[in-house]
Amino acid sequence: MEHNTDDLSPLLYKNREWAAQMTAEDPDFFQRLIKQQSPAYLWIGCSDSRVPSTQLVGLQPGDMFVHRNIANVVVHSDLNCLSVLHYGVTVLKVRHIIVCGHYSCGGVQAALADSRVGMVDNWLRHVQDVRNKHAAIINACPNTTLQVHRLCELNVVEQVVNVCQTTVVQHAWERGQRVTVHGLIYDIADGLLQDLSLQVSAPQDLNDQYERAIAQIAASTR
């Protein structure tokens, strides 16, 4: 089927195919989605088009609440991210918050190289702060590719800390709500997720979990 490349006909056509397929497989699928949204997971990931959050973990619509931005950064003054976090934790009662970075992240590469891109340079200052904080680990890498890999991992770890330190998560833990914050990294080269050994379920666990994750990343440079 041919389409005008200047319009969205290809997407609309694919949408109708997808909706028909979902209905054929499960006639009540969309009716269930209308009635409720009760995901167990909140995903905070990168905007990169090669990292399809729900698809890569094999979940269906309704199974995951998602927030994405360049380089999966969590900033305490970012009302967009904080609003998603608040709604996910307080209203949807998600059990797991996943911060997921990915190797070959363009934002991380730009932050590492001090590249000038434009408006996004201001946003990537947060990743450069991570780079500067862990300069010893980055500098121990034998080549630029590994430096980018390690910074992608370190950035995830630091963003997990930022999530844990938000008032949203702190208050959830104070009232006894069960929510765990995880750090994952995705490899576009093979489609696999890796656990960065960072799972925080209570404020008192944060320091030990953080130090273990940083030590593991540092060891991988040797």
RABEL-V156513 format. One record per backbone hydrogen bond with DSSP energy under -1.0 kcal/mol. NH is the residue of the N-H (numbers start at 1). CO is the residue of the C=O. E is the energy in kcal/mol with one decimal. If there is no record, write none. Layout:
nh=NH co=CO e=E
nh=NH co=CO e=E
This chain:
nh=7 co=4 e=-1.5
nh=12 co=8 e=-2.3
nh=13 co=9 e=-2.7
nh=14 co=10 e=-2.3
nh=15 co=11 e=-2.5
nh=16 co=12 e=-1.9
nh=17 co=13 e=-1.9
nh=18 co=14 e=-2.8
nh=19 co=15 e=-2.8
nh=20 co=16 e=-2.1
nh=21 co=17 e=-2.2
nh=22 co=18 e=-2.7
nh=23 co=19 e=-2.2
nh=24 co=20 e=-2.2
nh=25 co=21 e=-2.1
nh=26 co=22 e=-2.3
nh=29 co=26 e=-2.1
nh=32 co=28 e=-2.0
nh=33 co=29 e=-1.7
nh=34 co=30 e=-1.9
nh=35 co=31 e=-1.3
nh=36 co=32 e=-1.3
nh=42 co=96 e=-2.6
nh=43 co=65 e=-3.2
nh=44 co=98 e=-3.5
nh=45 co=67 e=-2.4
nh=51 co=48 e=-1.7
nh=53 co=51 e=-1.2
nh=56 co=52 e=-2.7
nh=58 co=55 e=-1.5
nh=59 co=54 e=-2.3
nh=63 co=60 e=-2.2
nh=65 co=41 e=-3.0
nh=67 co=43 e=-3.0
nh=69 co=45 e=-2.1
nh=72 co=69 e=-1.9
nh=78 co=75 e=-1.9
nh=79 co=77 e=-1.1
nh=82 co=78 e=-2.5
nh=83 co=79 e=-2.1
nh=84 co=80 e=-1.9
nh=85 co=81 e=-2.7
nh=86 co=82 e=-2.8
nh=87 co=83 e=-2.6
nh=88 co=84 e=-2.7
nh=89 co=85 e=-2.5
nh=90 co=86 e=-2.9
nh=91 co=87 e=-1.3
nh=92 co=87 e=-2.6
nh=94 co=88 e=-2.4
nh=95 co=40 e=-1.7
nh=96 co=40 e=-2.1
nh=97 co=180 e=-2.9
nh=98 co=42 e=-3.4
nh=99 co=182 e=-2.7
nh=100 co=44 e=-2.4
nh=101 co=184 e=-2.1
nh=103 co=186 e=-2.3
nh=109 co=105 e=-2.5
nh=110 co=106 e=-2.3
nh=111 co=107 e=-2.2
nh=112 co=108 e=-2.6
nh=113 co=109 e=-2.0
nh=115 co=110 e=-2.2
nh=121 co=118 e=-1.9
nh=122 co=119 e=-1.4
nh=124 co=120 e=-2.5
nh=126 co=123 e=-1.5
nh=128 co=124 e=-2.2
nh=129 co=125 e=-2.0
nh=130 co=126 e=-1.2
nh=131 co=127 e=-2.3
nh=132 co=128 e=-2.7
nh=133 co=129 e=-2.2
nh=134 co=130 e=-1.9
nh=135 co=132 e=-1.1
nh=138 co=134 e=-2.1
nh=139 co=135 e=-3.1
nh=140 co=136 e=-1.0
nh=141 co=138 e=-1.5
nh=147 co=143 e=-1.8
nh=148 co=144 e=-2.5
nh=149 co=145 e=-2.1
nh=150 co=146 e=-2.8
nh=151 co=147 e=-2.3
nh=152 co=148 e=-2.5
nh=153 co=149 e=-2.0
nh=154 co=150 e=-3.0
nh=155 co=151 e=-2.5
nh=156 co=152 e=-1.5
nh=157 co=153 e=-2.1
nh=158 co=154 e=-2.4
nh=159 co=155 e=-2.0
nh=160 co=156 e=-2.3
nh=161 co=157 e=-1.9
nh=162 co=158 e=-2.0
nh=163 co=159 e=-2.4
nh=164 co=160 e=-2.5
nh=165 co=161 e=-1.7
nh=166 co=163 e=-1.4
nh=170 co=166 e=-2.5
nh=171 co=167 e=-2.7
nh=172 co=168 e=-1.6
nh=173 co=169 e=-2.5
nh=174 co=170 e=-2.1
nh=175 co=171 e=-1.8
nh=176 co=173 e=-1.6
nh=177 co=172 e=-2.5
nh=180 co=95 e=-2.4
nh=181 co=200 e=-2.7
nh=182 co=97 e=-3.1
nh=183 co=198 e=-1.4
nh=184 co=99 e=-2.7
nh=185 co=194 e=-2.2
nh=186 co=101 e=-2.2
nh=187 co=192 e=-2.4
nh=191 co=187 e=-2.3
nh=194 co=185 e=-2.8
nh=196 co=183 e=-2.3
nh=200 co=181 e=-2.7
nh=205 co=202 e=-1.7
nh=206 co=203 e=-1.0
nh=209 co=205 e=-2.3
nh=210 co=206 e=-2.8
nh=211 co=207 e=-2.7
nh=212 co=208 e=-2.1
nh=213 co=209 e=-2.2
nh=214 co=210 e=-2.5
nh=215 co=211 e=-2.3
nh=216 co=212 e=-2.1
nh=217 co=213 e=-2.0
nh=218 co=214 e=-2.6
nh=219 co=215 e=-2.3
nh=220 co=216 e=-1.2
nh=221 co=218 e=-1.3
nh=222 co=219 e=-1.2
